[in-house]
């Protein structure tokens, strides 16, 4: 693949954080500048994906799209936004877990349904997209990318052509796709939003001030920036349609056992996002306080790995009445440069991103709080940086359990051998990263800090709420690890596309 010099690769080989696939937004507001509203909402969701950004707008007669590799403010200018007039829009920021990093993989994806254009934006991963792609190819439907999102767009287009109704096309597609997903779709004059039947990936509905329109988004922080008020979650399996006729809802597929992604609360969501009326910041602060109860330490200073570990570190220090200080300063602009570092600088690893304050940590027993440890590379380097700056002891506390199992529903842990806790005990991890002590928050402790719900904790437990097909998981588990599929795939997902269509047509004739 050719390297685009305008948008250099932002992923660092030593990056020790999980990455979410993307964020989605949609707005229906005939009296407002929907492209500009979407732009600012995507800025609020930028933490969910930095590979590419895109906006699609419906103006009542057609669909216009602008997308490219890069951050939101790189992709869009005032001129670009002015060239996207309309009454309805969807937007997307992407970090790719399915498909190569390329312009074709950027979203929204466009599909033609006869003479009608639709655009689709997707957050999540479909675990059965490979077989669906084969079935669609057999129907002579062309693809421009290798993403599961385009598979969904093509499938919706196919069923819509056959049934004559976009909502029916979406519903039949939902019956066939398996995984975690939240999607927005638009046509020239309407917005659609829908969510997987277990509610793995988040999606919320909001209303603009003065009843001037509706919005949907991956997080409430995107509602805040456009002046919308949270109404409710989009329910698992629900399809929402917003148009000149107002907002209507139908159940696309039956809701199944709830399995909200727990890592949204541990790391992915912005601290100011609300979930069930509670800020994510408050939850993470509570995780730190619970961690202090479970694994206290006799230290002189509590500090965080900025920024995601800060709320938990504050809670930890408060619980034990310990001093809290800023021992690490984050360089927020390293990833923004278009000039690539030399190999010598790249070898410095985390030093490009974090600087230690020696006058804060020198001569002290330091306890560092982070939200998670995935590969262990960054933790090891930070521990050494603190020792080099004069810390006499370095202790590490983690505000979540050990990440042992790969995720298949929209997080970039593709293989288990990437996860340090899958092959090392806590003591072994501690020795590997060079800390004086290490402890993780228990799963029960984590669940006590978040709103009552049924969560997907498969990255901690290996209990997968959506069946992982062997063809999808082959080679992704270490020897001796077997995933526990809690549920079987839906019957429709095991059928070929034309079989599902025949079943739909037969049911329609019986209903008549």
C-alpha positions in Angstrom: 0.0 0.0 0.0 1.3 3.4 -0.9 2.1 5.7 2.0 0.2 9.0 2.0 2.7 11.7 3.0 -0.1 14.0 3.9 -1.4 11.7 6.7 1.5 9.8 8.3 0.9 6.7 10.3 0.0 7.6 13.9 0.2 4.2 15.5 3.4 3.7 17.5 4.8 0.2 17.8 5.2 0.7 21.6 1.7 2.0 22.1 0.3 0.2 25.1 -3.3 1.3 24.9 -6.3 -0.4 23.5 -7.9 1.4 20.5 -11.6 1.6 19.8 -12.7 1.3 16.2 -14.6 4.5 15.8 -17.2 7.0 16.7 -20.4 7.9 14.9 -22.8 10.8 14.8 -26.0 11.7 13.0 -28.2 14.8 12.9 -31.5 15.7 11.3 -32.0 19.5 11.5 -33.5 21.2 8.4 -33.0 24.7 9.7 -29.4 24.3 10.8 -25.9 23.8 9.2 -25.8 20.1 9.7 -22.3 19.7 8.2 -20.9 22.1 10.7 -22.7 20.6 13.6 -21.4 17.2 12.6 -17.9 18.6 12.3 -17.9 19.8 15.9 -19.5 16.6 17.1 -16.7 14.6 15.5 -14.1 16.9 17.2 -15.7 15.8 20.5 -15.5 12.1 19.4 -11.9 12.4 18.0 -10.6 10.2 20.9 -12.4 7.3 19.4 -10.5 7.3 16.1 -7.7 9.2 14.5 -7.0 7.4 11.2 -9.7 9.0 9.1 -12.8 11.2 9.3 -15.8 11.7 7.1 -19.2 13.5 6.7 -22.1 12.6 4.5 -25.0 15.1 4.0 -28.5 14.6 2.5 -30.0 17.7 0.8 -33.4 16.3 -0.1 -32.4 15.1 -3.5 -29.0 13.5 -3.2 -26.2 12.5 -0.8 -22.9 14.4 -0.7 -19.8 13.0 0.9 -16.4 14.3 2.1 -13.9 11.9 3.7 -10.2 11.4 3.9 -7.3 10.1 6.1 -6.4 12.3 9.0 -7.9 14.0 12.0 -11.1 15.9 11.7 -9.5 19.3 11.5 -7.2 18.1 8.8 -9.9 16.6 6.6 -12.4 19.5 6.7 -12.0 23.2 6.0 -14.6 26.0 6.0 -14.8 25.6 2.3 -15.4 21.9 2.6 -18.2 22.4 5.1 -19.8 25.2 3.0 -20.0 22.7 0.1 -22.1 20.3 2.1 -25.5 21.9 2.4 -28.4 19.8 3.6 -31.0 18.9 6.2 -29.5 15.6 7.5 -25.9 14.4 8.0 -23.9 11.6 9.5 -20.2 11.6 10.5 -17.5 9.2 11.4 -14.0 9.0 13.0 -12.1 5.8 12.5 -9.4 3.7 14.1 -9.3 0.6 11.9 -9.7 -2.8 13.4 -11.2 -4.3 10.2 -9.7 -3.3 6.9 -6.5 -1.6 5.8 -5.8 2.1 6.6 -6.8 3.6 3.3 -9.1 6.2 1.7 -11.4 3.4 0.6 -11.7 2.2 4.2 -12.6 5.7 5.5 -16.3 6.2 6.3 -19.1 7.0 5.6 -19.4 4.2 3.0 -21.6 5.0 0.0 -23.9 2.5 -1.7 -26.4 3.0 -4.6 -29.9 1.4 -4.3 -31.2 1.7 -7.8 -31.1 5.5 -8.3 -31.0 6.3 -4.5 -27.7 6.8 -2.6 -27.2 5.9 1.0 -24.3 6.5 3.3 -23.3 4.3 6.3 -21.1 4.9 9.4 -20.3 2.0 11.7 -18.7 1.6 15.1 -17.9 -2.0 16.0 -16.8 -5.3 14.4 -18.9 -7.9 12.6 -17.6 -11.4 13.3 -19.2 -13.1 10.3 -18.4 -10.5 7.6 -16.1 -12.8 5.7 -18.8 -15.3 4.8 -21.3 -12.4 4.0 -18.7 -10.8 1.7 -18.4 -14.1 -0.2 -22.2 -14.3 -0.5 -22.4 -10.7 -1.7 -19.6 -11.3 -4.2 -21.5 -14.3 -5.6 -24.4 -11.9 -6.2 -22.0 -9.8 -8.3 -21.9 -6.9 -5.9 -18.5 -5.0 -6.1 -16.5 -3.9 -3.1 -14.1 -0.9 -2.9 -12.6 -1.8 0.5 -12.1 -4.9 2.8 -14.0 -3.5 5.7 -16.9 -5.2 7.5 -18.7 -1.8 7.4 -18.9 -1.9 3.6 -20.3 -5.4 3.9 -23.1 -4.0 6.0 -23.7 -1.2 3.5 -23.9 -3.6 0.6 -26.2 -5.9 2.5 -28.6 -3.1 3.4 -28.6 -2.0 -0.2 -29.4 -5.5 -1.5 -32.3 -6.1 0.9 -33.6 -2.6 0.3 -33.7 -3.2 -3.5 -35.6 -6.5 -2.9 -38.1 -5.2 -0.4 -38.5 -1.5 -1.5 -38.1 -0.1 2.0 -34.8 1.0 3.6 -36.0 0.1 7.1 -36.8 -3.4 5.9 -33.4 -3.6 4.3 -31.8 -2.6 7.6 -33.9 -5.1 9.6 -33.0 -8.0 7.4 -29.4 -7.0 7.5 -29.5 -6.9 11.3 -30.9 -10.5 11.3 -27.8 -11.7 9.4 -24.9 -9.8 11.0 -23.2 -10.9 14.2 -20.9 -8.9 16.5 -21.0 -5.5 18.2 -22.2 -2.5 16.2 -23.8 0.9 16.3 -24.6 2.3 12.9 -26.0 5.4 11.3 -27.4 5.5 7.8 -28.7 8.4 5.7 -30.5 8.9 2.5 -31.3 12.2 0.9 -34.1 13.0 3.3 -33.9 10.8 6.3 -31.6 9.6 9.1 -31.5 6.0 10.5 -29.7 4.7 13.6 -29.6 1.2 14.9 -27.7 -0.9 17.4 -26.7 -4.6 17.9 -29.3 -6.7 19.9 -27.0 -7.0 22.9 -26.1 -3.3 23.1 -22.3 -4.0 23.0 -21.4 -0.7 21.3 -22.9 2.5 22.7 -25.4 4.8 20.9 -27.5 7.6 22.4 -30.3 9.8 21.1 -30.5 13.5 21.8 -32.8 16.5 20.9 -31.5 19.9 19.8 -32.5 23.0 21.7 -35.8 24.6 20.6 -37.0 21.3 19.1 -35.0 22.1 16.0 -33.9 18.6 15.3 -32.5 15.3 16.6 -29.0 13.8 17.0 -27.6 10.4 17.6 -24.0 9.8 18.8 -21.6 7.3 20.3 -21.3 9.4 23.5 -23.1 12.2 25.2 -20.1 14.5 25.0 -20.9 14.9 21.3 -24.5 16.0 22.2 -23.1 18.6 24.6 -20.9 20.3 22.0 -23.9 20.8 19.6 -26.3 21.9 22.3 -28.4 18.8 22.4 -30.1 17.3 25.4 -29.9 13.6 26.1 -33.2 11.8 25.6 -32.3 8.1 26.0 -30.1 5.3 24.7 -30.9 3.8 21.4 -32.2 0.4 22.6 -30.5 -2.9 21.6 -31.9 -4.1 18.3 -33.9 -0.9 17.7 -34.1 1.0 14.5 -34.8 4.8 14.7 -35.9 6.7 11.6 -35.9 10.6 11.6 -37.4 12.5 8.7 -40.0 15.2 7.9 -42.5 12.8 9.4 -40.8 13.0 12.8 -39.1 10.3 14.8 -40.3 6.7 14.6 -39.0 3.5 16.1 -39.2 -0.2 15.3 -37.5 -3.3 16.6 -35.2 -4.5 13.9 -34.3 -7.7 15.7 -35.3 -8.9 19.1 -33.2 -7.6 22.0 -31.0 -10.3 23.6 -29.2 -10.6 26.9 -27.5 -7.2 27.5 -23.7 -7.1 27.2 -22.5 -3.4 27.3 -18.8 -3.1 26.7 -17.1 -2.5 30.1 -14.0 -1.0 28.5 -16.1 2.0 27.4 -16.2 2.9 31.1 -12.6 1.9 31.9 -10.9 3.7 29.0 -12.7 4.5 25.7 -15.4 7.1 26.7 -14.5 10.7 27.5 -14.6 11.5 31.2 -17.4 14.0 30.7 -19.7 11.4 29.0 -22.7 10.3 30.9 -23.8 6.7 31.2 -27.1 6.1 33.0 -26.9 9.6 34.5 -23.4 9.2 36.0 -20.2 10.7 34.5 -17.5 8.4 33.4 -15.1 10.5 35.4 -17.0 9.7 38.6 -16.9 6.0 37.8 -13.1 6.0 37.2 -12.6 8.0 40.4 -14.6 5.3 42.2 -12.4 2.6 40.6 -9.3 4.3 42.1 -10.9 4.4 45.5 -11.9 0.8 45.3 -8.4 -0.1 44.1 -6.9 1.7 47.2 -9.0 -0.5 49.4 -8.0 -3.7 47.6 -4.3 -2.9 47.2 -3.0 -0.1 49.4 0.6 0.9 49.6 2.9 2.8 51.9 4.2 5.6 49.5 5.1 9.3 49.5 3.3 10.3 46.3 0.4 9.1 44.1 0.5 10.1 40.4 -1.2 9.0 37.2 -0.3 8.0 33.7 -1.9 10.9 31.9 -4.6 11.4 30.9 -6.7 8.2 31.2 -5.3 7.2 34.6 -5.9 10.5 36.3 -9.4 10.1 37.7 -8.5 6.8 39.2 -5.2 8.1 40.6 -7.1 11.0 42.3 -9.6 8.5 43.8 -6.7 6.3 45.0 -4.9 9.2 46.7 -8.2 10.5 48.3 -9.1 7.1 49.7 -5.8 6.7 51.5 -5.2 10.4 52.3 -2.0 10.4 50.3 -0.4 13.3 48.5 -1.3 13.5 44.8 1.0 15.1 42.3 1.9 15.4 38.6 4.9 13.3 38.0 4.5 12.9 34.3 3.8 15.6 31.7 2.2 14.5 28.4 3.4 16.0 25.1 0.1 16.3 23.3 1.6 17.4 20.0 4.2 14.7 19.1 1.6 12.8 17.1 0.7 16.0 15.3 4.0 16.4 13.5 4.3 15.5 9.8 8.0 15.1 10.2 8.8 11.5 11.2 11.4 11.0 14.0 14.7 9.5 13.3 15.3 5.8 14.3 17.4 7.1 17.2 14.5 9.2 18.5 12.0 6.4 17.8 14.1 4.2 20.0 13.5 6.5 22.9 9.9 5.3 22.7 7.7 6.8 25.4 10.1 9.7 25.9 8.6 11.3 22.9 5.2 11.4 24.6 5.9 11.7 28.3 8.3 13.7 30.3 9.1 13.1 34.0 9.2 16.0 36.5 12.3 15.1 38.6 11.7 17.7 41.3 8.3 16.0 41.9 9.5 12.3 42.1 13.1 12.5 43.2 13.8 10.8 46.5 10.2 9.6 46.8 8.4 6.3 46.9 6.1 6.8 44.0 2.8 4.9 43.2 1.6 5.3 39.6 -2.0 4.5 38.6 -3.0 3.5 35.1 -6.3 2.4 33.6 -5.0 -0.8 32.1 -1.9 -2.8 31.0 -2.2 -4.3 27.6 1.2 -5.1 26.1 3.4 -3.8 29.0 5.9 -1.9 26.8 4.9 1.6 27.9 4.6 0.6 31.6 8.1 -0.8 31.5 9.6 2.4 30.0 7.7 4.7 32.4 8.9 2.8 35.4 12.5 3.2 34.2 12.0 6.9 33.5 10.8 7.4 37.1 13.8 5.5 38.5 16.2 7.5 36.3 14.6 10.7 37.7 15.4 9.6 41.2 12.3 7.8 42.5 13.4 5.4 45.2 10.5 3.0 44.7 8.0 2.7 41.9 4.7 0.9 42.5 2.0 0.4 39.9 -1.7 0.0 40.4 -4.1 -0.7 37.6 -7.8 0.4 37.8 -9.1 -2.7 35.9 -8.5 -6.4 35.9 -5.8 -8.1 33.8 -6.6 -8.0 30.0 -6.1 -11.7 29.1 -8.4 -12.3 26.2 -8.7 -10.7 22.7 -11.7 -8.6 21.9 -13.7 -9.3 18.6 -16.3 -6.6 18.9 -14.5 -3.4 18.0 -11.2 -3.2 19.9 -7.8 -3.7 18.3 -6.5 -6.8 20.4 -6.5 -9.0 17.4 -4.4 -11.8 18.9 -3.9 -13.0 22.4 -0.1 -13.0 22.2 -0.2 -9.2 22.2 -1.5 -9.3 25.8 1.2 -9.6 28.5 -1.2 -10.9 31.2 -2.2 -13.8 29.0 1.2 -15.3 29.3 2.5 -13.9 32.6 1.3 -13.9 36.2 0.9 -10.7 38.1 4.3 -11.2 39.8 5.9 -12.0 36.4 4.4 -8.9 34.9 5.7 -6.8 37.9 9.2 -8.2 37.4 9.1 -7.7 33.6 8.2 -4.0 33.9 10.6 -3.5 36.8 8.1 -2.2 39.4 8.4 -2.7 43.2 4.8 -3.9 43.3 1.9 -4.3 41.0 -1.9 -4.9 41.6 -4.9 -4.9 39.4 -8.5 -4.0 40.4 -10.7 -7.1 40.8 -13.6 -7.7 38.4 -16.0 -7.5 41.3 -14.4 -4.3 42.4 -14.7 -2.9 38.9 -18.4 -3.8 38.6 -19.2 -2.2 41.9 -18.0 1.2 40.5 -20.2 1.3 37.4 -24.0 1.6 37.0 -26.0 -1.7 37.4 -26.1 -3.4 34.0 -25.0 -6.6 32.3 -21.6 -6.0 30.8 -19.4 -7.7 28.2 -16.2 -8.5 30.2 -14.8 -11.0 27.7 -11.4 -9.3 27.6 -11.0 -10.2 31.3 -12.9 -13.5 31.4 -13.0 -15.1 28.0 -16.8 -15.3 28.2 -18.0 -14.1 24.8 -21.6 -13.0 24.5 -21.6 -13.3 20.7 -20.3 -16.6 19.3 -16.8 -16.3 17.8 -16.7 -18.4 14.6 -13.6 -20.6 14.3 -12.9 -19.0 10.9 -12.8 -15.6 12.5 -10.7 -16.6 15.6 -8.3 -19.0 14.0 -4.8 -18.4 15.2 -5.8 -15.6 17.6 -5.7 -17.6 20.8 -2.6 -18.9 22.6 -2.3 -22.7 23.1 -4.4 -23.8 26.0 -6.9 -21.0 25.8 -10.4 -21.8 24.6 -13.1 -19.1 24.3 -16.4 -19.6 26.1 -19.1 -18.8 23.7 -22.1 -17.9 25.9 -24.6 -17.9 23.1 -25.1 -19.4 19.6 -25.2 -17.3 16.5 -28.7 -16.5 15.2 -30.2 -18.9 12.6 -30.4 -16.2 9.9 -26.6 -15.5 10.2 -26.0 -19.1 9.3 -28.0 -18.9 6.1 -27.0 -17.6 2.7 -28.4 -14.1 1.7 -30.8 -15.5 -0.9 -32.1 -18.0 1.6 -33.0 -15.2 4.0 -34.6 -13.2 1.2 -36.8 -16.3 0.2 -37.8 -16.7 3.9 -38.8 -13.0 4.0 -40.8 -13.3 0.8 -42.5 -16.5 2.0 -43.5 -14.8 5.3 -44.8 -11.8 3.4 -47.1 -13.9 1.2 -48.4 -15.8 4.2 -49.2 -12.5 6.0 -51.2 -11.4 3.0 
